[in-house]
Amino acid sequence: MLLPTVVVFVLAWQTSVVTVPISEISGTVERIDRAGRLVTINSTDGSQTPIYAGPDLPAFDQLERGDRVTIRFYDSYIAEVTPRARMTAVEDTTADAQKKLDGPDAAILQQLRLVVTVDEIDRNNNTVTYHDVTNRRVVRGVQHPKLLEELKVGDVVTITYTRGRAASIEKRR
């Protein structure tokens, strides 16, 4: 299982953890699971993104396959420099994260954890290149250039990616 590439990678070294709570995706409704309240969106780049829509979003009940929509959803990357950590393959930590939820309206669709090593830092283009335990190299954009200030090549970083619930659904014409 690979980390999705739709969301921008975020790093923070002074505070050690950063969360980006709202992401947005636009595309066409591919599938709707009414019972599970899950909608899958086809993006213009061809990727498919499943998103959970809680009962507080009545717009979900109006969706049909083929609708063009924009959905804002809770989505985060947490990156923490962890010097003594060993690189690992992607680990699905969804079940553990769901057990820790403290509200009836809280939902985590997916949580993945990965430990990587930083290979390159391109401060001009705000990107970081890293590799995982399989030696697969990945390049990620960084939203806030200031977050790269203390990062060094060779740093071992634990990345936790969490996809939560939809915050809003808007049909487009």
C-alpha positions, 0 to 999 in steps of 0.5 A: 500500500502506498501513500496517496500522492494527492495531498501535499506533504507537510514537515515541521521541525521546530514544533515536531508535528504539523497537521493540515486539517482541511483538504479539497478535491474536485472531480466526478462521483464514481461510486456511492456506498449509501450504507457506509456513507462513502463516496469515491471521487475520480479526479482529473488526474485519474486518481480515485479518492474515497471520502466518508460523509457523516450524517451531518452532510445531507448533500451526500444523500443527493449525490448520484454517480457522474455528479461533478463535485468539490468536497472539502475533507479533513486530511493530514500529514504529521511528520516528525523527525525521529532519529532513532527510528528504523525505516519501516514499510507502510503500516495501516494504523486505522484500527488503532486510530479509530479506537482513540476517537472521542466523539460520536461524529468523529471518523477516520477513514484511513491512517497510515504510518511510514518511517523514511530517510530524507535524501534531498531538500530542494528549498528553491522548489519547496520539495523533499525527496525521501526513500522508504525501507524498499528504497522507493524514492518519493518527492513531496511538495512542502506547503510552508518553506519555513518548515524546511529550515531545520531539516537535514539530508539523512534525517529519519522522519516518521510520517503519519497520514490520516484521512478523516471525514468530509467537511462539506460537499458542493455540486458543481455545474 
